[in-house]
Amino acid sequence: MTVLVTGARGNIGSRVVTRLQAVGQQIRATARDLATLSVPEGVETARLDLTGEDPTAFTEALKDVDTVFLYATRASAAPFLKAAHAAGVRHVVFLSSPASYEAAEFRGPIGRIHRAAEQDLAASGLDHTILYPSWLATNARRDWGAAIRARQPVELPYPAAQCVPIHPDDVAEVAVDLLLPDNATHRGRMQVLTGPASMRLDEAVAAIGAELGRPIPVREISREAALARREPWMAAEILESLLDSAAAAVGRPAPITNTVERITGRPARPLRTWAAENRADF
Ligand SMILES: NC(=O)c1ccc[n+]([C@@H]2O[C@H](COP(=O)([O-])OP(=O)(O)OC[C@H]3O[C@@H](n4cnc5c(N)ncnc54)[C@H](OP(=O)(O)O)[C@@H]3O)[C@@H](O)[C@H]2O)c1
C-alpha cells in the first residue's frame, strides 16, 4: 500500500518523504505544480491540488493509498477528503497548528483556517490524527535569514515573546510513525509536539548566533514598524495574527510536551541542532 504525501515540496512534507523512503515504504509525493517538486530517486509523484475541482486528479492520486500526510489549505479540501474516504484511505495525519485552539489566534485567520480544516476532516468520516507542532525552527530562516546573512540586526517587535522551537525532522518523524501501515499505537488523538525548551525570541536569535560563532544584534521595533515592513508574500491579516500571538506570549513560557520522545523514542532536538545543520542559510 502507498502513503500519499501532500505538500511533498514543503519543509515538513519533504522530510516525511525522505524518511518514508528510508524505511522502504511505497510513497506517492504530490505538489500542485510538479515542476517545483524534486524527490529522491524511485519516489512516485502526482500532481494534486487539495482544493482543486478535478475528481480525476483525486482518483489518480489516491489509487492504492492507505494513509495520507495532509497540509492545511486556505480553501476547503472537503471534496478531496470525500474522495479519500471513498478510495478506502485508512488514516490521515494532518499537520495543524496550535493557532487552532490558542486564545490569541483563535479568531484570527490562522486559527480559522486550521479549525475549518479540522472540521472538514471530522466530517469526512476518515480516521485521523492531528499534529500540533510548536514554533517551527524553519521560521528563523524565513523571518531572520535575510538580516543575519546581511549582517544586519534582526528586528523583533516582541523580543520577549516566548516560543518553543521544534526541529522539522522531529515533526516529520512523528508523522512517519503515524503514517506507517499497521503502526497505530499513537493514532486517533491530537498530538501536541514541542521542542525541548521555551525561550524568548531574542534568545532564539542568540542561539543561532552562538552556532554561527558570532553575536547577532537584535533591534526592538514597534508593531507598526513590523507591519510596515511586511514581506509581500505574507498577507497583512496573517502578520497581524502572528503579532497578536507574539504579544500574548511575552513573558509567558510555553508548555513543553514529551510527545516527540514518546513517539520516536528520542528526545526532541534543540534549536542549536537545527541551526548547526543550516549554517549555510545564515
Ligand atoms: N510556522 C510555524 O511555526 C507552524 C507552527 C505550527 C504549525 N504550522 C503548520 O505547518 C505549516 C508549515 O509547514 P511547512 O513549513 O512544511 O510548510 P511549507 O514548506 O510552506 O509547505 C506548505 C506545503 O503545503 C502545500 N499546499 C498548500 N496548499 C495546497 C493545496 N491547495 N493543495 C496541495 N498542497 C498544498 C504546498 O504544496 P505545493 O508544493 O503544491 O505548493 C506546500 O508544499 C503551516 O502552514 C501550518 O499549517 C506551522
The ligand as a Gaussian input file, in Angstrom:
#p B3LYP/6-31G(d) Opt

LIG

0 1
 N        5.357000      28.035000      11.187000
 C        5.050000      27.521000      12.369000
 O        5.637000      27.859000      13.394000
 C        3.962000      26.489000      12.480000
 C        3.576000      26.050000      13.738000
 C        2.569000      25.089000      13.814000
 C        2.002000      24.562000      12.673000
 N        2.402000      25.009000      11.457000
 C        1.780000      24.414000      10.250000
 O        2.820000      23.992000       9.402000
 C        2.655000      24.574000       8.110000
 C        4.001000      24.913000       7.558000
 O        4.700000      23.709000       7.289000
 P        5.928000      23.747000       6.282000
 O        6.933000      24.726000       6.794000
 O        6.329000      22.367000       5.997000
 O        5.182000      24.399000       5.027000
 P        5.743000      24.819000       3.607000
 O        7.179000      24.470000       3.468000
 O        5.339000      26.234000       3.392000
 O        4.884000      23.900000       2.629000
 C        3.487000      24.010000       2.574000
 C        3.005000      22.935000       1.631000
 O        1.566000      22.998000       1.620000
 C        1.156000      22.617000       0.336000
 N       -0.148000      23.145000      -0.029000
 C       -0.676000      24.342000       0.275000
 N       -1.876000      24.482000      -0.320000
 C       -2.100000      23.355000      -1.037000
 C       -3.149000      22.905000      -1.873000
 N       -4.239000      23.661000      -2.125000
 N       -3.052000      21.685000      -2.439000
 C       -1.955000      20.907000      -2.211000
 N       -0.914000      21.281000      -1.436000
 C       -0.998000      22.489000      -0.857000
 C        2.202000      23.240000      -0.580000
 O        2.196000      22.470000      -1.752000
 P        2.811000      22.989000      -3.163000
 O        4.174000      22.383000      -3.187000
 O        1.898000      22.445000      -4.160000
 O        2.860000      24.487000      -3.107000
 C        3.496000      23.144000       0.215000
 O        4.321000      22.091000      -0.196000
 C        1.814000      25.835000       8.342000
 O        1.111000      26.180000       7.176000
 C        0.923000      25.398000       9.468000
 O       -0.177000      24.708000       8.909000
 C        3.364000      25.961000      11.323000

